[in-house]
């Protein structure tokens, strides 16, 4: 299941990346993240592996996050793996001028077994949740930048 979402942030690209890459900020714009633990590799660089625990309302799930590529602003690719599937997330950033940055997120979910058939009808829900997450980042990052006079 593939889809793409986007948002325009009213802050410069360098500020977006600084906020986006700081693991201390993660819980502030992704409140469902219970924990984020770096396991190996250099934080923020290809090959780095971390474990996230996320509250999915029904249950908590563990995700293994591996940074696949870091070629900013062109792409920042993350692989999330859990029992039952994986999601490759490609983040692209475009400097728009006037201290604006476009963030495009492409998701490519791969589910194992019957999950791939059971979750396909839920594509709209996945897209909506992704947009909510991106909008939370927009609000958080713009407020943080304004508070710090960036």
C-alpha positions as CSV (number, residue, x, y, z in Angstrom):
1,X,0.0,0.0,0.0
2,X,1.6,3.2,-1.2
3,X,0.5,6.8,-0.7
4,X,2.0,10.4,-0.5
5,X,1.1,13.3,1.8
6,X,2.6,16.8,2.0
7,X,2.5,20.0,4.1
8,X,4.1,23.4,3.7
9,X,6.0,24.6,6.8
10,X,6.4,28.3,7.5
11,X,10.0,28.0,8.6
12,X,13.3,27.6,6.7
13,X,14.7,24.2,5.7
14,X,17.6,24.3,8.1
15,X,15.3,24.8,11.0
16,X,12.9,22.1,9.8
17,X,15.8,19.6,9.7
18,X,17.2,20.6,13.1
19,X,13.8,20.0,14.7
20,X,12.9,16.9,12.7
21,X,16.1,15.1,13.5
22,X,16.2,15.8,17.2
23,X,14.9,12.6,19.0
24,X,14.0,14.8,22.0
25,X,11.3,16.5,20.0
26,X,9.7,13.2,18.8
27,X,7.2,12.8,21.6
28,X,6.3,16.5,21.4
29,X,4.8,16.1,17.9
30,X,4.1,12.3,18.0
31,X,2.3,11.9,21.3
32,X,1.6,8.2,20.7
33,X,5.4,7.5,20.9
34,X,6.0,6.0,24.3
35,X,9.7,5.5,24.0
36,X,12.5,6.0,21.5
37,X,15.8,4.1,22.1
38,X,18.9,4.3,19.9
39,X,20.4,0.9,19.5
40,X,23.3,1.1,17.1
41,X,25.0,3.2,14.4
42,X,25.5,7.0,14.4
43,X,22.3,8.8,15.3
44,X,20.7,10.4,12.2
45,X,23.0,8.6,9.7
46,X,22.4,5.7,7.4
47,X,22.6,2.4,9.2
48,X,21.5,3.8,12.6
49,X,18.9,1.5,14.3
50,X,16.5,2.5,17.0
51,X,13.5,1.0,18.7
52,X,10.2,2.8,19.1
53,X,7.3,1.8,21.3
54,X,4.0,3.3,20.0
55,X,0.6,3.3,21.7
56,X,-1.9,2.3,18.9
57,X,-4.8,2.6,21.3
58,X,-5.7,-1.1,21.0
59,X,-2.2,-2.2,22.0
60,X,1.4,-1.0,22.2
61,X,3.7,-2.1,19.3
62,X,7.4,-2.1,19.0
63,X,9.0,-0.8,15.8
64,X,12.5,-1.2,14.6
65,X,13.6,2.0,12.8
66,X,16.6,1.8,10.4
67,X,17.8,4.9,8.5
68,X,18.2,3.7,4.9
69,X,19.3,7.0,3.2
70,X,20.2,10.5,4.2
71,X,20.6,12.7,1.2
72,X,19.0,16.0,2.4
73,X,17.0,17.8,1.2
74,X,16.4,15.3,-1.6
75,X,15.5,12.4,0.6
76,X,15.6,11.0,4.1
77,X,14.5,7.3,4.0
78,X,13.5,5.3,7.1
79,X,12.5,1.7,7.3
80,X,10.1,0.7,10.1
81,X,9.7,-3.0,10.8
82,X,7.3,-4.9,13.2
83,X,5.7,-8.2,13.4
84,X,3.3,-8.4,10.4
85,X,4.9,-5.9,8.2
86,X,7.1,-2.9,7.3
87,X,6.8,0.6,6.1
88,X,9.4,2.5,4.1
89,X,9.0,6.2,4.6
90,X,10.7,8.6,2.2
91,X,10.8,12.2,3.3
92,X,11.6,14.9,0.8
93,X,12.1,18.6,1.6
94,X,11.9,21.5,-0.9
95,X,13.0,25.0,0.0
96,X,10.2,27.3,-1.3
97,X,11.8,30.6,-0.4
98,X,10.2,33.2,2.0
99,X,11.3,30.9,4.9
100,X,9.0,28.1,3.7
101,X,9.7,24.4,3.3
102,X,7.6,21.8,1.6
103,X,7.7,18.4,3.3
104,X,6.6,15.4,1.2
105,X,6.2,12.0,2.8
106,X,5.8,8.8,0.7
107,X,4.8,5.7,2.6
108,X,5.2,2.2,1.2
109,X,3.6,-0.4,3.6
110,X,4.2,-4.1,3.1
111,X,2.1,-6.4,5.2
112,X,2.6,-10.1,5.8
113,X,0.0,-12.8,5.4
114,X,-3.7,-12.0,5.6
115,X,-2.9,-8.5,7.0
116,X,-2.2,-7.3,3.5
117,X,-5.8,-8.0,2.5
118,X,-7.4,-7.0,5.8
119,X,-5.7,-3.6,6.0
120,X,-5.9,-2.5,2.3
121,X,-9.5,-1.1,2.8
122,X,-8.0,1.1,5.6
123,X,-5.8,3.1,3.3
124,X,-7.8,6.2,3.9
125,X,-7.3,5.9,7.7
126,X,-3.6,5.4,7.2
127,X,-3.4,8.5,5.0
128,X,-5.5,10.6,7.5
129,X,-3.2,9.6,10.4
130,X,-0.1,10.5,8.4
131,X,-1.6,13.9,7.6
132,X,-2.5,14.4,11.3
133,X,1.1,13.6,12.2
134,X,2.6,15.9,9.6
135,X,0.2,18.7,10.7
136,X,1.3,18.2,14.3
137,X,4.9,18.6,13.2
138,X,4.0,21.7,11.3
139,X,2.3,23.3,14.4
140,X,5.1,22.2,16.8
141,X,8.0,23.3,14.6
142,X,6.5,26.6,13.7
143,X,5.7,27.4,17.3
144,X,9.2,26.3,18.4
145,X,10.8,28.4,15.7
146,X,8.7,31.5,16.6
147,X,9.4,31.1,20.3
148,X,13.2,31.0,19.5
149,X,12.8,33.8,17.0
150,X,14.2,31.7,14.1
